[in-house]
Amino acid sequence: MTETAKKATTPKKPRATVAKSTAPKAAATKTKTARSKVTMMPSHEEIAALAHRFWTERGQEHGHHEEDWHRAEQQLFGKAS
């Protein structure tokens, strides 16, 4: 007579539950979590306008456009988060 052994099975992991959202998909992509408020990402035009303002305030000195751009990004993204 041949004995067959049952394979030991590992316990199944519980499924992660996904909260259903009633918000439109466009709004859902702009939020970090379901509980955080909606944050808008600054547009290219907004960053450019602020960088231009920094350039003007500096006396329109050429050669620092990247610094102005990064400063504008940091300021606007800081407001967004």
JORAPE-V24332 format. One record per run of one state. SS is the DSSP state (alpha for helix, beta for strand, coil for the rest). FROM is the first residue (numbers start at 0). TO is the last residue. If there is no record, write none. Layout:
BEGIN
ss-><SS	SS>
from-><FROM	FROM>
to-><TO	TO>
END
This chain:
BEGIN
ss-><coil	alpha	coil	alpha	coil	alpha	coil>
from-><0	24	29	43	57	64	80>
to-><23	28	42	56	63	79	80>
END
